[in-house]
Amino acid sequence: INFENGCGYCMAGHTVPARGAKAPEDAIQAIRAGVPIADPRLEALRNVVQARGVTRGHVGDAVVDQFIAAGFTRHQVLEVIQAIAVKVISSYTNHVVHTPNDAFMAKTAWQRPALAAA
């Protein structure tokens, strides 16, 4: 959702602990670029988050069904919605106050890339 919100502070900040948690680098780079993730389970998660952000929650059953088929639960659909709500507050605040990146984010600075028209 940080990508959809265009929050450079959040994208830079969350890249560091993602790497620390040993998240796959190709998945991190895909998220930062706004492109599909090769891992089907992570892609299902990225897709449900992106769809909810883009459609303001109106994703349709196919996206939820894909998420569940990837091994997630209906309860986790609600957790995604909760996480999106928190990130909207955080991202929008960062946009308004122009939060500067912290020193630990120097190597992970981010700006939302221009995506090719579909």
C-alpha positions, 0 to 999 in steps of 0.5 A, a space after each residue: 500500500 506504500 507504493 499505491 500511496 506514493 509514500 517515499 518515506 514508508 517505502 524507504 523505511 520498510 525496505 530496511 526491515 524487509 531486508 533484515 527479515 530476509 524477505 526475498 530481494 526480488 520481491 522487495 524490488 518488485 514491490 518497489 517497482 510496482 510490478 508482479 512478484 515471481 512468488 505466487 503467494 507473495 504476488 497474491 498478497 501484493 495483488 489484494 493489497 494493490 487492488 484494495 488501494 486502487 479500487 478503494 476496497 471494491 476488489 471483487 470476489 476473484 481477487 479475494 478467491 485468488 488470495 485464499 487459493 494462495 493459502 491465506 484466510 478470510 480473516 487475513 483479508 480483514 487484516 489486510 484491510 486493517 493494515 491498509 487503513 493504518 498505512 493510509 493515515 501514516 502515508 497521508 501524514 508523511 505527505 502533509 508534513 514532508 517527513 524527511 528520510 532517517 539516516 538508516 534509509 539513505 540507501 533505500 530512498 524511493 520515488 514512485 516510478 512512472 508505470 507504463 499505461 496498461 
